[in-house]
Amino acid sequence: MHPIKNSWKVAVLDMYEGVPNEGMRCIREILLQYATMHALDLQFDEFEVRQQQQVPDTSYDIYISTGGPGSPVDSEGSDWEKAYFSLVEALLEWNHTQAQKKPMFFICHSYQIMCRYYKLGNVCKRKSPAFGVFPVHKTEAGLQEKVFGALPDPFYIVDSRNWQVIELNYDNLAAMGARVLALEKERPHVPLERATMAIRFNDHFIGTQFHPEADAAGMHMYLLQEEKKKQVTDHHGEEKYNSMIQQLTDPDKIMLTHDRFITAFLDYAIYGCLSDRLAAIERLEQVASHTDNEHSFF
């Protein structure tokens, strides 16, 4: 199947606030590899949102909003958030009124502020930081989600966060047309609500609490740094550190999520609308053919 066009523009909203990170590198590499694999002219521009208040306009085809450090609560009402959500609202309006949709993907910090802004749940600090390689379980809606289609249930993610989304507001979710797609690992011995790990906000916006862009090689190099190793072992213990190093090499865990998640989002963004359109045309042709056959009998 060929895309509607060969030239695509992607806006990457950098939410890292100038903090060194692996996320931007991973996203760049995924986009470059995807463009090469599909022989697409794929241009992507980066926008530093939180420090420089750079926000793209609505001329891009696809939007990816990254994770980032700090509180997803304290920035409420800030100038950069006002600019950010002006874009989100503009894209919502565009997708409501225009035929060619503009999908957006929200990662971790971006996911949290979306949940807070639209009052979809309680965005709060965890009792203790989550760190490690953990399973994520699909909900009933998640089992039907196209972007999750190439991943097993459960699938594995890198989890490193102090914040979570719990105590969902189902009325607000329904009003937005949102669907909960995934929950954190089952913890029968812990009397706490499982955090929501992924939400489809609407037909064209999807977000995850975790970092599907994280690659095993990059995480491995990152954790081998003496400073990072000490930080992890001091906070989580040497056993947790060694377990994470081992699980990073498992091809059915982090590597699988890295290889199949954002590429599936791009597949739907670039080919999905065409697929839906072709399916609709095929249905119309079948109806027409059926009608013609009925007429031929009389």
Number of C-alpha atoms within 10 A of each C-alpha: 6 10 17 14 10 13 13 17 15 20 22 24 24 23 22 20 15 14 9 9 13 14 21 20 13 17 19 16 13 19 18 16 13 17 17 12 9 13 11 15 14 16 14 17 13 17 16 18 22 22 12 11 15 16 21 20 11 15 11 16 18 22 24 22 23 22 24 21 15 13 16 23 15 8 14 14 10 11 11 19 17 14 16 19 15 14 16 17 11 13 23 18 11 15 17 10 10 10 9 12 19 21 23 24 22 27 23 28 27 23 27 27 21 20 23 18 17 13 16 24 21 16 23 17 15 14 10 9 14 16 17 19 20 19 19 23 22 23 17 12 13 21 17 12 15 14 21 21 14 15 20 16 16 17 18 24 25 26 20 15 19 16 23 24 24 20 14 17 14 15 12 14 21 13 8 14 12 19 21 21 25 26 22 21 15 13 10 7 6 8 7 10 13 16 21 21 24 27 24 24 25 15 12 17 20 23 25 22 28 23 23 25 28 22 23 21 13 15 16 16 11 15 18 14 11 10 10 13 16 16 14 17 14 11 12 15 13 14 9 16 21 12 12 19 18 12 20 22 14 12 11 14 22 27 21 20 25 21 17 17 19 22 19 19 20 19 17 18 21 22 18 17 17 17 16 12 12 12 12 12 12 12 12 12 12 12 12 12 12 12 11 11 11 10 9 8 6 5
